[in-house]
């Protein structure tokens, strides 16, 4: 009996000791988790549930099962879960937050049906998506949305994830023509992590971040292979990248220094943070002279808001704008893309501006890169139709409207089911770099640097020519293509029997197109290929108006009384005619002036000639060849037709057009007589030739 009591006392003492040690591990894990030290949090959470660790600690091997029947953990609200449920959930979250999606999937599979953690279904579906199990991910995420969860933000992300899964499963645009390959391991991908390539004074010199042996440390116990430093490399005379060089102190510190960008005055912006405070990451500035640095300093609260992270700076080519990612107040959830202006010395100017809800979601947007040549913002997000974790998106910037377009997923192979970030391209979009953790890694999540070679971007232009106002095709229409900047040569093509044409055009140009055909006025269009970043087919149709046999009235041409002097309003109308004649540069036209019947015939004829000549003189002053312009004064000899207020012909009882002769006008009311006399007092033009250029070139 005494032995049995002693055994029970021993058992209870051992159980109590283990429970205490378990709570110590749990508290330590929770503190690490709160500090965002997910790696160490994971170790201690695993100690709580791992039988093997319990055995090594001289604890009863079956105590875990016993303890989980008695211990519980209170979570948000009034819900309680068992210690086992809580710890498995926390382990799953640690895997998710360290981007180890394979282990996260395995762990969330254990917890996603737990009543204590209904949102684990979302995380489980996300992990399935990250592991390319798209169909199953859709099933889990749709079930999560239908369950009417309390988190609206996670519902939005779930729907975006479903869209991402469908995008990769069904959309042909999910694949881009590019080659992605691991960059030179001896230069770029050494150590535990390498990422964040940026151009450094040209495309043959780069900066990048790496955690590798030989970095900057201040204490013997520090391990540089786990500390990020900024390195640089350049190409040798054979086009090969040289061994990477650490920038050293004072730019690099014994903390994490990463994600750098440089302006035109050798001012480098980069991110710095400490393992002791991962919640606060800040952007620093360091000025360089002859590859030597002055002491770096932290940008003020206009960029770095205390208690929040501001990271991953990127400077535009002109050095005037700094883009960065931050979770500072005023955003749309998680990390957002922001920008702030810089002066010529690299000092920040004004206040930071959030790029808005079109660019930023309620999740995270990171690693911005603004491609100046195409006015395109490349960045990574896990909040839109991502096919994995972070995907690279692009958005075109309209400088006139100051707006960004809806972001588009770059598709595979640039994006994968893992995290794909820090995309940059050269000016021609031929070559670039990407950071991704798509390769297997001992730690489950290790960034490597990848080189990107874009296939040739082919842009085709096609369209049809029609008779304006109808669907009738115009075959054999001549289309002239001109480079607005005058760099490329002009060339012509002719539409086929169906009025159709197709031609490959060059990216990086603004192209003016003009369609001409005998008997028709020309039509024109402008195509800008400067912001195009992928192969595509553009369309430009033309609608040509038939040249009428009669003259065309120019409304709004007015003169001083009894004078041939043009009023300012008349010049504005003639400016429009000048542009019209520039477009239709093959036409020879009469500029006709008419008067009403009042006054002598001789006087009216002379006045109309002088007025027609005034119009011609003005057009010549504005660049129209005088040989294309014939002034004609008709006085009162050529009255016009009767039209209503809508400019439609008024017909007589037999359906004929009415000519506004003096005899007819005198039959009208006084008010209508004044209106019809004004119709006769007109300036007009009439096409009298169509081959001016051909004739003048002989």
C-alpha positions, 0 to 999 in steps of 0.5 A: 500500500505504501509503495502504491502511495509513493508511486502516486506522489512521484507521478503527481510530482513529475506531472506537476513539474512537466506542466510547469515546464510546458507552461514555461515553453508556452509563455516563451513561445507566445512572447517570441510570437508577439515579437514576430520571432516566429522561428524561435516561437515555433521551436518552443511551441513544438516542445509543448506538443513533441513527445520526443522532446518530452522524453529528452527532458525526463518527463513522463512520455504519456503526460502530453495526452493527460495534460491536454485533457485538463489545460485550456487556453482562452482566445478572443471572445469567450471561446476556450480551446484545449492546449493541444488545439491552441499549440497546433494552431500557433505552430501552423501560423508560425509556418505560415508567417515564415512562408513554409507553406508545405508544413503550414498545409500539413498543420492547418489540415489538423486545425481548419475544422476546429470550432475555436479557429474558424479562420484556419479554413482560410489559412488552410485554403491559402496554403493549398493554393501556395502548394499548387493544389488549386482545385482543392484550395477552391473547395476549401476557400468557397466553403469558408466564404459560405460559412459566414465568417466574422472576418470581412477582410479574410472573406475578401482575401479568400475571394481574391485567392479563389480568383487567383486559383481560377486564373492559373487553372483557366486563363491563357494569360496566366503564362508569359513568354519569359525565361527565369533561371537561377542567377550565378550561385558564386556571385548572387546566391551564396549563404542563407538568403539573397534578394532585392537586386537594383541597378547601381549607376547603370545596367552593368552594375548591381546592388543586392542583399545577401546573408552570407559568411563574411558580412559585417558583425560587431560581436563574436557571437553574431553569425553574418550568414544570418544577417543581411548586408548590401553587396554590389557587383559589376560586369567584367570585360567579358560580360561576366558578373564579378565577385560580389563586394560588401559595402562594409561599414558604415552603410552596413551595420551589425543589424539587417541592412537590405533592399537598396536603391540609388539616385543620380547623386550617389545617395543610397536608400535602404532598409534596416532593422534589428532582430530585437525589434522586427516590428519596426523596420525603417528606411535609411539614407547613406551618401556615397563618394568614391564608394566610401560612405558617410554615416547613414541616418534614418529618414524622419517621420514623413517616411518612418512612422514610429511603431510601424515598418517602412521598407523596400525603397525604390527611386525613379530614374530621374531621382524625383520620387521615392516609392516604398512599402509601409504599414503606417496609418492611412493605408488600406490594410497590411503593407501598402505602396506609398510615394514621396517626392525628393529634391535634387540632393535626395532629400525628402520633400512634402508628405508621403502619398498612398497610391490608393485602393486600386494599387493597394488591397487589404493584404500586403503590397511590397517591393515596388519598382517603377519602370520609367521607360514604360511608366509602369509600376511593378510590385508584389501583392498577396491580396489580388488574384495571386496564384501563390503567396506574393505575386508580381503585378504591374500597373500602367501610370497615366501621367496626364490623369495621375492615375494607375491602371488596374494591376495585372498579374504577370503570370507564370513563369515570373510568378509561382506558387511561392513568393515572387518579389523584387522584380526589376527590368532594364529600360527595354524590358529585355533583361531583369531580376526577380527574388523568389523562394521557389527552390526547396530550402532547408528552412522552408523559405529562402530567397534566391535571385533569378535572372529574367530574359524576356522573349521578344515583345511583338506588337501587331497593329491591325484594323479596317477602313470604312466609309464614315457613317456606314459599315461599307468597307474601303479596299485599297486604302493607303495607311501611312505610319509615322514615328512622331519623334522622327527617329524611325522612317515613315512607311506606307501600306495598303489595305486589302480587298476587305479593307483590312491591314496588319503590321508589326510595330516597334515598342517605345514609340508614339506612332501617327497613322493616316488613312487616305483614299482618292475621293475621300477625306483622310482619317487619322489615329495615334498609337502609343507603344511606350508603356507596352510591356508584353506582346499584344495586338492593337487595333486602329480602324479608319472611317473616311468621309466622302468628298462632296462635289459642292462646297463645304460651309465654314461656320463662324467666319466673321468680319468687321462691318464692310471690311475684309479684316478677320475677327479673332473668332474667325481665326479660331475657325481657320485654325481648325481648317489649317489642321484639316488641310495638314491632315489632308495634305494632298488636297487643293482647295478653293476658299470661297467667300459669298455675300447676300444680295444687298449692295451693288454686284460689283461692290459685293464681288470685290468685298468677297474677293478681299475676304477670301484672300484674307482667309488664304493669307491667314492659312499661308501664315499658319504653314499651308502651302500657297499652291494648295489654296485658291481664293475665290470671291463670288459676291452674291452670284452663288446663293446657297441652299435653304437649310433649317436650324439643324442644317438639314435641307428644306425642300419645296413641294416637289421635293427639290432643294430650295436655292436662296435667291433674292426673289425667294428670300423676299417672300419670307418673313422679316426675321427669316429674311435676315436668317437666310441672308446670313446663310448666303453671307458665308465662307466655304471651301471646295476640293478642286484637286487631290494629287498635290503631293504627287504633282509637286514631287515631279 
